[in-house]
Amino acid sequence: MSEKAFEHPYLAVDETTLTLSLISGQQATSLPALWLRERSVARHQVDFHSNQRLFNPHELDLDLQITALVDQGETISIGFSDGHSEDFSRSMLMELAQPEQSIPSKKSWRSDFSAPEVDWLEIHKADVKLKAVTDFLVYGCLLVKNVPSESGAVMTVASEFGSLRETNFGRFFEVFSRAESNDLAYRHGPLTPHTDNPYRLAAPEVQLLHCLANDAEGGDSTLVDGLSVCSILRVLDPEAFDLLTRVKVGFRYTDHENRLCSEKPLIALDDQGKVRGLAYSPRLDYCPLLPTPTLKIFHRGRQHLARLLQDPAFEIRLRLQASDLLMFENARVLHGRTEFDPTTGHRHLQGCYIDLDDPQSAYRLLTERRSRTTI
Ligand SMILES: O=C(O)CCC(=O)C(=O)O
């Protein structure tokens, strides 16, 4: 047996001491009666059609005990002191005890990376879609080829991966150069790396941009992995990095019909201190009133962040062709474009948004279905 095999978690069942423990690496985690009972899935415990619970785990006896335990391999029979007994699936318990493994880990990238691609004409194949969704969750971006160059097709692609998230720009938005438009993205100037809609309390999590025409000079698309950039900033200037994760910046968007405002740090961390993503748009952010020494550190960190985000070492550049569609995780992969000259040809993209939990859900569903067909 290879050494790797020992790294696989193992569920140890002790019928004498009536205990279950998940052994993972060097760690043993006990699965208590209260934890197990809450996961009852037997008939009369959950509704068959909705999978929703029919008993109330908020009322369980705090001193609930395991009273009987029989290890039958894939099935583990457990009796509880409240009188309930159930045959649990071993693999289900193991999966539920390690929820973080239910979606693939992110991998950061720099300029030597090529965005993963999928052919839209093949998306109906389960293995193709699973690979596309996996790539998207791992790298935060996906280039979808061969999407019909038709108005609104961006929403068809969005619906394949999730539910449309309507915003102040409507169900979808038009990106072409027009004077006096309500967003600088709808002019022909360059756009440095940014995240969209940071001024919303909950910014849309995934953006799709579909190219209908790209015949003007310039107008290349740029992507930068915020995780990569932040990992460097964190080491280069820890003091300023820390401030950027704590100081709440005001973001504002105003037009004839909107006064959208939010306050959030430029860099968001998860509960383990890892970078989750950014809220970043130099067009829209206002630093709060701070004492001058703190403000200087904040500006130092923000300048450093801006320089790294525009450093070619981190950026990938793509020339979208009509029928290409770029999908990216808004807070993680910052997007931009080079300036274009609208007098040399037409450039027209359409965009829309979905949220990240939909591709995550698609990933879980497709992996579950695949494992059912390969058993
Ligand atoms: O024109 C582009 O390629 C990007 C537009 C953009 O950044 C946006 O709509 O948020």
The ligand as an SDF file (V2000), in Angstrom:
LIG
                    3D

 10  9  0  0  0  0  0  0  0  0999 V2000
  -15.1070   46.1750  -21.9130 O   0  0  0  0  0  0  0  0  0  0  0  0
  -14.6730   45.2140  -21.2820 C   0  0  0  0  0  0  0  0  0  0  0  0
  -13.9800   44.3360  -21.8030 O   0  0  0  0  0  0  0  0  0  0  0  0
  -14.9230   45.0880  -19.8130 C   0  0  0  0  0  0  0  0  0  0  0  0
  -16.0940   45.8710  -19.3320 C   0  0  0  0  0  0  0  0  0  0  0  0
  -16.1290   45.8970  -17.8500 C   0  0  0  0  0  0  0  0  0  0  0  0
  -15.1570   45.9490  -17.1700 O   0  0  0  0  0  0  0  0  0  0  0  0
  -17.4040   45.8130  -17.1610 C   0  0  0  0  0  0  0  0  0  0  0  0
  -18.4540   45.8250  -17.7980 O   0  0  0  0  0  0  0  0  0  0  0  0
  -17.3820   45.7240  -15.9210 O   0  0  0  0  0  0  0  0  0  0  0  0
  1  2  2  0
  2  3  1  0
  2  4  1  0
  4  5  1  0
  5  6  1  0
  6  7  2  0
  6  8  1  0
  8  9  2  0
  8 10  1  0
M  END
$$$$
